[in-house]
Amino acid sequence: MSKDIPLSPTSYIVLGLLKAAGPSTPYALKQGVAGSIGNFWSVPHSQLYAEPARLARAGYAEETRERGGRRRRTYAITDKGERALRAWLADPVVPAPELRDPALLKMFFGGDPAAIAPAQVERYRLKLAEYQALRDQLAPHADAAGPVRTLDAGIAHAEVWITYWTRLAQLP
């Protein structure tokens, strides 16, 4: 019997991606993050390569390895991993989000808001357009309710920041 280990947000990301995409290599997990949750959750690539093996050692995932060639490792979620993922998804308690914005950090230490703000407005306008286009692509699909709701949050977030930075760009 494998030992339970503490599961982190990265653990749940890996388990969630394995559940959604099926057996995957760490490289495929990295691509999955880049094309989805990477828009709102940062995961160092090194963690996406190390975490599947850690989960496999604890029985949350299983590892298979190619016999020849590059001997790539592929991971699949196990029943134990699915139970852990379901329990995490059902738990309504979540920690407060962390706000880490380099532009705000610059302003805190005296950066000129009028100089910083225009680039931020443009950045958020581009991100807003990206989110809206993704939402339009996903909205017709019945199995995309979670990603669509998440994109709605991203859209609202971008709109608030556009308003905020636009106001700062107009300061004397």
Residue, then its C-alpha position, 0 to 999 in steps of 0.5 A: m500500500s502506498k503512503d499518503i503524501p501532502l498534496s499541493p496545488t501543483s499535485y491537483i493540477v497534475l491530477g486534473l490534467l491527467k484526468a482530463a487528457g488521459p495518460s500524459t508525459p511531463y512535456a504534455l502536461k507542460q503544454g496542457v498548462a500553457g494552453s489552459i490554466g497557465n493564464f491564471w496559475s503559474v507552475p514552474h516547468s521543473q515542478l511539472y516534470a517532478e510532480p508526476a513521479r512523486l504522485a506515482r510513488a505515492g499511488y496517485a498516478e501510475e508510471t509507464r516507460e517506453r522500452g526503447g528510444r527516449r524511454r519517455r515516462t507517461y503518467a495516468i491517474t489512478d483510482k486513489g488519484e481520482r478520489a483525491l481529486r474529487a475530494w479536493l474539488a468538493d472542498p469549498v474552503v480555498p485560501a485567499p488568492e495572492l496578488r503578485d504584479p510587478a507593475l504594482l511592485k514598481m509603483f509601491f517603490g515609487g515608480d511613476p504610474a503615468a509611465i507604467a500605466p499605458a503599457q499595462v492598459e495595452r497588456y490587459r486589452l490584449k489579454l481581454a481579447e485573447y480571453q474573449a476569443l477563447r470563450d467564444q470558441l469554448a462556449p458552444h461545447a457542453d463539456a466546457a462549462g468550467p473553462v468558460r466560467t474561468l474565462d469569465a473570471g479572466i474577462a472580468h479581471a482584465e476589465v477591472w485592471i483596464t479601468y484601474w490602469t486607464r485611470l492611473a495613466q490620466l494622472p497629472 
